[in-house]
Amino acid sequence: MRTTSPIHLVFALLLMLAAPVASSQQQMIDSLEHAAARYEQSTGQRKLAIRDTTLVNIYHGLAVAYSGNDLKKAMDYANKELSISRQLKFDKGIASAYNLIGTLYDSKSDLAQAVNYYKQSLDISKKIGDKTAEAFANGNIGNIYGKQSNYSEAIKYQLRALVLAKKLNDKFMIAGTYNNIGVMYMQQDNYVQALESFFGCLKIMEKVGNGSAVGMIANNIGQIYALQGKSVLAVKFLEKGLKSSTQANDKVGMANNYNGLGHVYTETKDYRKALDYYLKSLKLSVEFGDEKGTARNNIFIGRTYYLMGQTSKAMEYIRKGNAYVQSNQDPDLQQNLYEIYAKIYAAQNDYKKAYENHIRFKDLTDSLLNKENAENFSRLKLQYDFKNAQDSITAIQSKKDILTKAEIKNQRETRNFVYLVLGLIVAFLIIIIWQRNKIAIVKRQKALVEERNRISRDLHDNLGAQLSTVRMFMSSLKNKGGEASGQTVDHSIGMLDASIHELRGIMNEMSDPVLTGQGFLAATEALINKINQLHGVQFTLTHHKLEDRPSIEIEHQLYRICQELVNNTLKYAKAKNVSLDVLRRDNKVILMYEDDGIGYDIGKIKKGYGLNNIETRTKSLGGSVAFDSMPNAGARTIIEIPE
């Protein structure tokens, strides 16, 4: 049973520095409203002729200030910001307003509207080249998809935000995005990748020296170790989080870390320590007015007293948390409440109430969580039936015998059915694997034919033409003599040298020694280092989770694809900066290539040999490629290749 839910921390790291403290918030609102009134009076009759952005900024500030306590007023001011920005044709203001309106809909849990406005903000931010706004929009969209449990889309947008944050070298944005990705992996119980993301965030926040953020992330890490049963590591990071939160005087962080420590010591059956930490967390929750935190701590204190055998004391605290749970219909706390109520009533031999609370628990979770809960449910129901019906021991034993025989029969039939289904699945998988292998062989053969055709064209168009010219020169020697003959020989030697150089170039292209010996990353790094020295374009290469090299075939094709992309950029893009990001995720190698050049219209451009070659190489490996570009907005290529 989890003691805290990390979901509420999503994207909080990026916003915590901008939030006004409660004591100064009203002063800020009063000041901004006074400024808005004066500015509107000064513009008077010429509102449609406004040519500055002062009022836009004032309305934006008011919307942010009201967002914490009056969503209606916040929405009114955000719409005013949007309206004036449209009159001014001020794209940056429009993008900012869309993002803020999306945030307000997010606060109201209207996720469909929120993602709609975030995407409009993203489109405009990309159009005007505002990378910071683009990063925030991608992160916010990812958060919405995370709340909808669409984790593939959520992480895709978060990775885009991370790439942009790294380009901007914005430490807080990088850390915040790592935190969001970690939370989403944690929601999927993917603890390995969640820890990797949280540790990336923690490293940055420790360097920056943000104690509140360190306390929050250390708490998340401690929760994961607790869920994995690694109590020593869980205590280590929860105590680290508590220390950082205390130094920063962050009472919310202190309460969360106290609560987490209480949970760990409950699981290790050190109930005295657990109780001490829960009580400290409760005191802080009451102090800063956190009703949900107060209810949660009361419930877990009650649970701890129950485990210590003090049921009356347990019930005292459970009832304190019950009022909040029932009035707010919080499903996580309801689940914990009904479960502990059932256990306490059972311990008090009140089987009717125990059974009723177990039914509520069962209906809320939609299924029993484990075998122990199923056995408890059956036992409580049997005892309740016995008490009401005053049945005899013989009758109960008969019911048990009937249930046992029926259960054995059901198990036998279920086992036979499972064996049959597994047999069919295995046969189906064998057929699919055989077909996929056959298709892969055909694709490789097609790719090989394409490569041979290209080499053949190079030999015919360049080397063949040069050798034919040399032959013509040598033939003319029969009719020449003296100085003219010497000049012809010199020309022929020059052409032969050029042919040899061309042949070496084709041979080097067919077998790059760095690619063969050290792998794709080393070869690609060598390629872009040469370009950075010789051209005015700045290339950057980043990679993630490629410690183990992909197969030779994937490395070869990826390197040729990179050569094509680099060649297209140098020929056509007129770019100043190019980023090449390579990572491994979900058993796929993903290559993201982006430049800030003149871009192109995907709907109108006619794919040349280069783009077709990229598609052919990618498809030969069973992968997919997506080209994303707009005129004057750069270009992006994303390639995914399964391993």
Secondary structure, 3 states (H helix, E strand, C coil): CCCCCHHHHCCHHHHCCCCCCHHHHHHHHHHHHHHHHHHHHHHHHHHHHCCCCHHHHHHHHHHHHHCCCCHHHHHHHHHHHHHHHHHHCCHHHHHHHHHHHHHHHHHCCCHHHHHHHHHHHHHHHHHHCCHHHHHHHHHHHHHHHHHCCCHHHHHHHHHHHHHHHHHHCCHHHHHHHHHHHHHHHHHCCCHHHHHHHHHHHHHHHHHHCCHHHHHHHHHHHHHHHHHCCCHHHHHHHHHHHHHHHHHCCCHHHHHHHHHHHHHHHHHCCCHHHHHHHHHHHHHHHHHCCCHHHHHHHHHHHHHHHHHCCCHHHHHHHHHHHHHHHHHHCCHHHHHHHHHHHHHHHHHCCCHHHHHHHHHHHHHHHCCCCCHHHHHHHHHHHHHHHHHHHCCCHHHHHHHHHHHHHHHHHHHHHHHHHHHHHHHHHHHHHHHHHHHHHHHHHHHHHHHHHHHHHHHHHHHHHHHHHHHHHHHHHHHHHHHCCHHHHHHHHHHHHHHHHHHHHHHHHHHHHHCCHHHHHHCHHHHHHHHHHHHHHHCCCEEEEEEECCCCCCCHHHHHHHHHHHHHHHHHHHHHHCCCEEEEEEEEECCEEEEEEEECCCCCCCCCCCCCHHHHHHHHHHHHCCCEEEEEECCCCCEEEEEEEEC
